[in-house]
Amino acid sequence: MKILMKRSAIICLSIWVFALHQLHAQGIYNKGAILSISTQTIMVVPDSLVNGGTLINNGDLRISGAWVNNGTYDAGVGQIDFNSDLTQTINHNAQSFEKLVISGSGEKLFLADITIQSELDLAGSLLRSSNGAKIILNAGAQVLGGSDQSHVVGSVEAKGIGDWIFPIGNGTEYLPVEISNITDANASATVVMNELAPGVVLTGTAELEKLSSRRYWELLVGSGSLGQAKIQLPLANDEDLTSNPDLLVVAEAEVSTGPYSSIGQSAVNGDLTSGSIISETSPTRSFLTIGALVGDRSIEVYNGVSVVQDDLNDWMRIRNIEFYPDNQVSIFNRWGDLVFKMSGYDNGQKNFRGDSNIGGDSKLPGGTYFYSIDLGNGTARITGYVQIK
């Protein structure tokens, strides 16, 4: 049965007894009528529903076909359930749902922004964005469910105080992001997950030994402040980062590929196969990923310098010196005369290649010299010898 609602008609689907009432229609095409679903009423539409009039929903509307809203949808206090095992199209015309249920096994493709007033229930199947549309969770809106089989493939925006959850994934894995302790009622932010394309590598500062080879997230703050909020990112098959969870951190950057820098770790839940990590401080930049700190920051001096300059021992390498940017390296000859001094030694542009930089540049003769390294952090100087051959 296909119901055609003619212009100017007023259709009230009401029940005035306490028992739950259920109505069935094969498909509905509303050309201008006012259709009202009252409380305690279930309306089942096994086919598509095209609304060109006004639909007021205070009950339970269950649709197994396409939903095309070219008119007005008054969310009332009701819920709408897309429940097909086949692909369904949701073109909601950028309006609101009070309660949205995603069930069945067929993908739901949404073609315009959807605002959730109170509840999004991800009971089954994917909610996939088309045309760049996003899910908007109004202040206080709850997210129920969420799994590898049922999540949002696209961007999600959250608003208001409290804790936010962004129930996103890549279509195969559920990879939710959470931001906790939002204290600004005007705050809003959108999170987008991005899988790394083949050949794209994230870069980081010296303190980061490794960064995710799988994905990063974009955090777009729309209004207000995240204040002292912390962000929680999912761990999913990230065993290649480190064997020590204590070294895991959330890292942030100004651009998608980096350089990323650490914003720390306040907690790790679960493990690197299936868990999550919470930042130590609030995110302040737009791109975020998971990284692992360098575990060993001890200084080791490779004390042989070749005068041949044949790409073998061409300079005095000091392992981990980059972690101490305020360092000062001094080198003396066997009589105790200073022959080389450099601040910010970095094994790159700043290094010792067997030349003196005191009183002019000159090649030093082969032999034994002595170094003194001040790391600039208040610790004792590191001393030893270097051989020029």
C-alpha positions as CSV (number, residue, x, y, z in Angstrom):
1,M,0.0,0.0,0.0
2,K,1.3,3.4,-0.9
3,I,-0.2,6.4,0.8
4,L,-0.4,9.7,-1.1
5,M,-1.0,12.7,1.2
6,K,-2.6,15.5,-0.9
7,R,-2.0,19.2,-0.3
8,S,-3.9,20.9,2.5
9,A,-4.9,17.6,4.1
10,I,-4.4,17.2,7.8
11,I,-3.6,13.6,8.8
12,C,-3.4,12.8,12.6
13,L,-2.2,9.4,13.5
14,S,-3.2,9.3,17.1
15,I,-4.0,6.8,19.8
16,W,-6.1,7.7,22.8
17,V,-5.7,4.4,24.8
18,F,-2.8,3.3,26.8
19,A,-1.9,0.3,24.6
20,L,0.8,0.9,22.0
21,H,-0.7,1.3,18.5
22,Q,1.1,0.3,15.3
23,L,0.4,1.5,11.8
24,H,1.8,0.1,8.5
25,A,2.2,1.8,5.1
26,Q,4.2,0.4,2.2
27,G,5.4,3.8,1.2
28,I,4.4,7.4,1.8
29,Y,4.6,10.5,-0.5
30,N,3.5,13.6,1.3
31,K,2.8,16.4,-1.2
32,G,1.9,19.1,1.3
33,A,-0.2,17.5,4.1
34,I,0.4,17.8,7.8
35,L,1.2,14.3,9.1
36,S,1.3,13.9,12.9
37,I,2.5,10.8,14.7
38,S,1.3,10.9,18.3
39,T,3.1,9.5,21.4
40,Q,2.9,5.7,21.9
41,T,2.3,5.3,18.1
42,I,4.6,3.2,16.0
43,M,4.5,4.0,12.3
44,V,6.2,1.4,10.1
45,V,7.2,2.3,6.5
46,P,8.7,-0.7,4.7
47,D,9.4,1.4,1.6
48,S,10.5,5.1,1.1
49,L,9.0,8.2,2.7
50,V,9.1,11.4,0.8
51,N,8.0,14.4,2.9
52,G,7.0,17.5,1.0
53,G,4.7,18.8,3.7
54,T,5.0,18.8,7.5
55,L,5.7,15.7,9.5
56,I,5.4,16.0,13.3
57,N,6.9,13.1,15.1
58,N,6.1,12.4,18.8
59,G,6.1,8.7,18.3
60,D,8.2,6.0,16.7
61,L,8.8,6.2,12.9
62,R,10.5,3.2,11.3
63,I,11.6,3.5,7.7
64,S,13.2,0.7,5.6
65,G,13.5,2.7,2.4
66,A,14.8,6.1,1.5
67,W,14.0,9.2,3.5
68,V,13.7,12.4,1.5
69,N,12.7,15.5,3.5
70,N,11.9,18.4,1.2
71,G,9.4,19.9,3.6
72,T,9.4,20.4,7.4
73,Y,10.2,17.7,9.9
74,D,9.2,18.6,13.4
75,A,11.2,16.3,15.6
76,G,8.9,16.6,18.6
77,V,9.8,14.0,21.2
78,G,9.8,11.1,18.8
79,Q,12.4,8.9,17.3
80,I,13.1,7.8,13.8
81,D,14.7,4.4,13.0
82,F,16.4,3.5,9.7
83,N,16.4,-0.2,9.9
84,S,16.9,-1.8,6.5
85,D,19.4,-4.5,5.6
86,L,19.8,-2.7,2.3
87,T,21.5,0.6,1.6
88,Q,19.3,3.5,2.7
89,T,19.5,7.2,1.6
90,I,18.9,9.9,4.2
91,N,18.3,13.3,2.8
92,H,17.1,15.2,5.8
93,N,17.5,18.8,4.4
94,A,19.8,19.8,7.2
95,Q,17.1,19.6,9.9
96,S,17.0,18.0,13.4
97,F,16.2,14.6,14.8
98,E,15.2,14.3,18.4
99,K,16.3,10.6,18.6
100,L,17.9,8.8,15.6
101,V,18.3,5.0,15.6
102,I,20.5,3.3,13.0
103,S,19.7,-0.4,12.8
104,G,19.7,-3.2,10.3
105,S,22.8,-4.1,8.4
106,G,22.5,-1.8,5.3
107,E,24.6,1.4,5.1
108,K,22.8,4.6,5.7
109,L,24.1,7.4,3.4
110,F,23.3,10.9,4.6
111,L,23.4,13.7,2.1
112,A,23.0,16.7,4.4
113,D,24.0,17.7,7.9
114,I,21.9,16.0,10.6
115,T,21.5,17.6,14.0
116,I,20.8,15.2,17.0
117,Q,18.9,16.9,19.8
118,S,18.9,14.2,22.4
119,E,20.1,10.7,21.3
120,L,22.0,8.9,18.6
121,D,21.7,5.1,18.8
122,L,24.2,3.2,16.7
123,A,22.6,-0.2,17.0
124,G,23.7,-1.6,13.7
125,S,25.2,-0.6,10.3
126,L,27.2,2.3,9.2
127,L,26.1,6.0,9.0
128,R,28.2,7.2,6.0
129,S,28.6,10.9,5.0
130,S,28.0,12.0,1.4
131,N,28.6,15.5,0.0
132,G,30.7,16.4,3.1
133,A,27.7,16.2,5.4
134,K,28.3,15.8,9.1
135,I,26.5,14.7,12.2
136,I,26.0,17.5,14.8
137,L,25.5,16.5,18.4
138,N,23.7,19.3,20.3
139,A,24.6,20.1,23.9
140,G,23.5,17.2,26.1
141,A,23.0,14.7,23.2
142,Q,23.9,11.1,24.1
143,V,25.5,8.5,21.9
144,L,24.5,4.9,22.4
145,G,26.1,1.8,20.9
146,G,29.0,2.2,18.5
147,S,31.0,-0.8,17.1
148,D,33.0,-1.9,14.2
149,Q,29.7,-2.7,12.5
150,S,28.0,0.6,13.4
151,H,29.6,4.0,13.5
152,V,29.8,7.3,11.6
153,V,32.1,7.4,8.6
154,G,32.5,11.1,8.3
155,S,32.9,14.1,10.5
156,V,31.0,14.7,13.8
157,E,30.5,18.0,15.6
158,A,29.8,18.3,19.3
159,K,28.6,21.2,21.4
160,G,28.2,22.4,25.0
161,I,29.7,21.5,28.4
162,G,30.5,18.1,29.7
163,D,32.2,15.2,27.9
164,W,32.0,14.8,24.2
165,I,32.2,11.5,22.2
166,F,32.8,11.5,18.4
167,P,31.5,8.0,17.3
168,I,33.6,7.8,14.1
169,G,35.5,5.0,12.3
170,N,36.9,4.1,8.9
171,G,34.1,1.8,7.8
172,T,35.8,-1.3,9.2
173,E,37.1,-0.2,12.6
174,Y,35.3,1.8,15.3
175,L,37.8,4.5,16.3
176,P,35.9,6.9,18.6
177,V,37.5,10.1,19.9
178,E,36.5,11.7,23.2
179,I,37.1,15.1,24.6
180,S,36.4,15.4,28.4
181,N,35.9,18.3,30.8
182,I,34.4,20.9,28.5
183,T,33.5,23.9,30.8
184,D,32.5,26.5,28.2
185,A,28.8,26.3,27.3
186,N,29.6,28.0,23.9
187,A,32.2,25.5,22.9
188,S,31.9,23.5,19.7
189,A,34.3,21.4,17.7
190,T,34.4,19.0,14.8
191,V,36.6,15.9,14.6
192,V,37.5,14.2,11.3
193,M,39.6,11.1,11.0
194,N,42.0,10.6,8.1
195,E,43.7,7.4,7.0
196,L,47.3,8.0,5.7
197,A,47.7,7.6,2.0
198,P,50.4,5.2,0.8
199,G,53.8,6.9,1.0
200,V,52.7,9.6,3.4
201,V,54.8,9.8,6.5
202,L,54.1,11.9,9.6
203,T,57.1,13.8,11.0
204,G,57.8,14.8,14.6
205,T,60.1,16.7,16.9
206,A,63.3,15.0,18.3
207,E,61.5,13.7,21.4
208,L,59.3,11.5,19.3
209,E,60.8,8.3,18.1
210,K,57.8,7.1,16.1
211,L,54.4,8.4,15.0
212,S,51.4,6.5,13.7
213,S,51.8,5.0,10.3
214,R,48.0,4.6,10.0
215,R,46.0,7.8,10.7
216,Y,45.6,11.2,12.1
217,W,42.7,13.3,13.3
218,E,41.7,16.9,12.5
219,L,40.2,18.9,15.3
220,L,38.3,22.0,14.2
221,V,37.3,24.3,17.0
222,G,34.2,26.2,15.9
223,S,33.6,28.4,18.9
224,G,34.4,28.8,22.6
225,S,37.3,27.3,24.4
226,L,38.4,23.8,25.2
227,G,40.1,25.2,28.3
228,Q,41.6,22.4,30.4
229,A,39.9,19.6,28.4
230,K,41.8,16.4,27.5
231,I,41.5,14.4,24.3
232,Q,41.3,10.6,24.1
233,L,42.4,8.9,20.9
234,P,41.8,5.2,20.1
235,L,44.6,2.6,19.9
236,A,44.0,0.0,17.2
237,N,46.8,-2.4,16.1
238,D,49.5,0.2,17.0
239,E,52.0,-2.4,18.4
240,D,54.6,-1.1,15.9
241,L,54.9,2.2,17.9
242,T,56.5,0.8,21.0
243,S,56.5,-2.1,23.4
244,N,56.3,0.2,26.4
245,P,52.9,1.9,26.8
246,D,54.5,4.4,29.2
247,L,56.2,6.0,26.2
248,L,52.9,6.6,24.3
249,V,51.7,10.2,23.9
250,V,49.2,12.2,22.0
251,A,50.9,14.5,19.6
252,E,49.7,17.6,17.8
253,A,50.7,19.7,14.8
254,E,49.8,22.8,12.8
255,V,49.6,20.9,9.5
256,S,48.6,17.3,8.8
257,T,52.0,15.8,8.1
258,G,53.8,17.6,11.0
259,P,56.1,18.3,12.6
260,Y,54.1,16.8,15.6
261,S,55.0,17.5,19.2
262,S,53.9,15.8,22.3
263,I,51.0,16.9,24.6
264,G,51.7,14.0,26.9
265,Q,49.9,11.1,28.3
266,S,47.7,11.1,31.4
267,A,46.4,7.5,31.0
268,V,46.4,4.5,28.7
269,N,43.4,2.3,28.7
270,G,43.5,-1.3,27.3
271,D,46.5,-2.1,25.1
272,L,48.0,-1.1,21.8
273,T,45.8,-3.6,19.9
274,S,42.5,-2.2,21.3
275,G,42.6,0.6,23.7
276,S,42.9,4.4,24.0
277,I,45.3,7.1,25.2
278,I,44.4,10.3,27.0
279,S,46.5,13.5,26.6
280,E,48.1,15.2,29.5
281,T,47.2,18.7,28.4
282,S,44.5,20.3,26.3
283,P,45.0,20.2,22.5
284,T,45.8,23.6,21.0
285,R,46.5,22.7,17.4
286,S,44.4,21.3,14.5
287,F,46.0,17.9,13.8
288,L,46.5,15.0,16.3
289,T,48.0,11.6,16.2
290,I,49.6,9.0,18.5
291,G,53.3,8.8,19.0
292,A,56.0,7.2,21.1
293,L,58.7,9.1,22.9
294,V,62.4,8.2,22.6
295,G,62.9,5.9,25.6
296,D,66.7,6.5,26.1
297,R,68.0,10.1,26.3
298,S,71.4,9.3,27.6
299,I,74.4,10.9,25.9
300,E,76.8,8.8,24.0
301,V,79.9,10.3,22.2
302,Y,81.3,8.5,19.1
303,N,84.8,9.6,19.7
304,G,86.5,9.0,16.4
305,V,86.8,11.8,13.7
306,S,88.3,11.0,10.3
307,V,90.3,13.7,8.6
308,V,89.7,12.0,5.2
309,Q,86.0,13.1,5.1
310,D,84.8,10.0,3.3
311,D,81.4,9.8,4.8
312,L,82.7,7.6,7.6
313,N,83.1,9.2,11.0
314,D,83.3,12.6,9.3
315,W,82.2,14.4,12.5
316,M,82.0,13.7,16.3
317,R,78.5,12.3,16.7
318,I,76.8,12.8,20.0
319,R,73.8,10.5,20.3
320,N,70.7,12.2,21.8
321,I,72.3,15.7,21.9
322,E,69.2,17.0,20.1
323,F,67.2,16.5,23.3
324,Y,69.3,19.2,24.9
325,P,69.1,22.3,22.7
326,D,70.8,24.5,25.2
327,N,74.0,22.4,25.1
328,Q,77.5,23.7,24.8
329,V,80.4,21.6,23.5
330,S,84.0,22.5,24.2
331,I,87.1,20.7,22.9
332,F,90.6,21.1,24.2
333,N,94.0,19.9,23.0
334,R,96.3,17.9,25.2
335,W,97.8,21.1,26.8
336,G,94.4,22.2,27.9
337,D,94.0,24.9,25.2
338,L,90.4,25.5,24.0
339,V,90.3,24.7,20.2
340,F,86.6,24.4,19.6
341,K,83.4,25.7,21.2
342,M,79.8,25.5,20.0
343,S,76.4,26.1,21.4
344,G,73.4,24.1,20.2
345,Y,75.4,21.2,18.9
346,D,73.0,19.1,16.8
347,N,74.9,16.6,14.7
348,G,73.6,18.4,11.7
349,Q,74.7,21.9,10.7
350,K,76.5,22.3,14.0
351,N,79.1,19.6,14.6
352,F,82.9,19.1,15.1
353,R,84.8,17.8,12.0
354,G,88.3,18.2,13.3
355,D,88.5,21.9,12.7
356,S,89.3,24.6,15.2
357,N,86.9,27.6,15.4
358,I,88.9,29.5,18.0
359,G,90.9,32.4,16.6
360,G,89.9,31.5,13.0
361,D,89.1,28.3,11.2
362,S,92.0,25.8,10.8
363,K,92.5,22.1,10.5
364,L,93.6,20.4,13.7
365,P,96.5,17.9,13.5
366,G,95.7,14.3,14.2
367,G,95.9,13.2,17.8
368,T,94.0,13.0,21.0
369,Y,91.7,15.8,22.2
370,F,89.4,16.2,25.1
371,Y,85.7,17.2,25.2
372,S,83.5,18.8,27.8
373,I,79.7,18.8,27.2
374,D,77.4,21.0,29.2
375,L,73.8,19.9,28.5
376,G,72.4,23.2,29.7
377,N,70.0,21.5,32.1
378,G,71.9,21.8,35.3
379,T,73.5,18.3,35.3
380,A,77.2,17.7,35.6
381,R,79.4,18.1,32.5
382,I,80.2,15.1,30.4
383,T,83.9,14.7,29.7
384,G,86.0,12.3,27.6
385,Y,88.4,12.2,24.7
386,V,88.1,12.3,20.9
387,Q,90.6,10.9,18.5
388,I,91.3,12.7,15.2
389,K,92.8,10.2,12.7
